[in-house]
Amino acid sequence: MIIDCGRCAGRSGECRGCLVSALIDTPDGIADLMPAELRAIEAFELAGFDVELLETPEPPVVVPMLPRRRNVA
């Protein structure tokens, strides 16, 4: 099967409802998930839950601590 979006009659902005764009476009964050995480999301969706992916927070900044000096007399 060859799909040519350039010759599509509905190309004038109705691509959001197109099956091809639904198959090609992935929501933000989905591409970075592991297979087990995708299966868990699918299980929640099949159970009737509304699943929403949230932004992953930036990791905390690690500040190196200098070793304590011991004054020995």
TALINCOR-V701438 format. One record per residue. RES is the residue in one small letter. PHI is phi in whole degrees, 0 to 359 (NA if undefined). Layout:
res->RES phi->PHI
res->RES phi->PHI
//
This chain:
res->m phi->NA
res->i phi->245
res->i phi->246
res->d phi->244
res->c phi->293
res->g phi->293
res->r phi->256
res->c phi->287
res->a phi->286
res->g phi->265
res->r phi->292
res->s phi->288
res->g phi->122
res->e phi->262
res->c phi->292
res->r phi->299
res->g phi->269
res->c phi->282
res->l phi->295
res->v phi->297
res->s phi->292
res->a phi->292
res->l phi->282
res->i phi->276
res->d phi->283
res->t phi->245
res->p phi->300
res->d phi->301
res->g phi->93
res->i phi->292
res->a phi->295
res->d phi->271
res->l phi->277
res->m phi->277
res->p phi->303
res->a phi->295
res->e phi->292
res->l phi->295
res->r phi->295
res->a phi->295
res->i phi->297
res->e phi->297
res->a phi->296
res->f phi->295
res->e phi->295
res->l phi->293
res->a phi->281
res->g phi->102
res->f phi->279
res->d phi->273
res->v phi->255
res->e phi->228
res->l phi->277
res->l phi->256
res->e phi->295
res->t phi->278
res->p phi->293
res->e phi->295
res->p phi->294
res->p phi->294
res->v phi->279
res->v phi->268
res->v phi->259
res->p phi->291
res->m phi->261
res->l phi->282
res->p phi->295
res->r phi->290
res->r phi->268
res->r phi->254
res->n phi->270
res->v phi->248
res->a phi->263
//
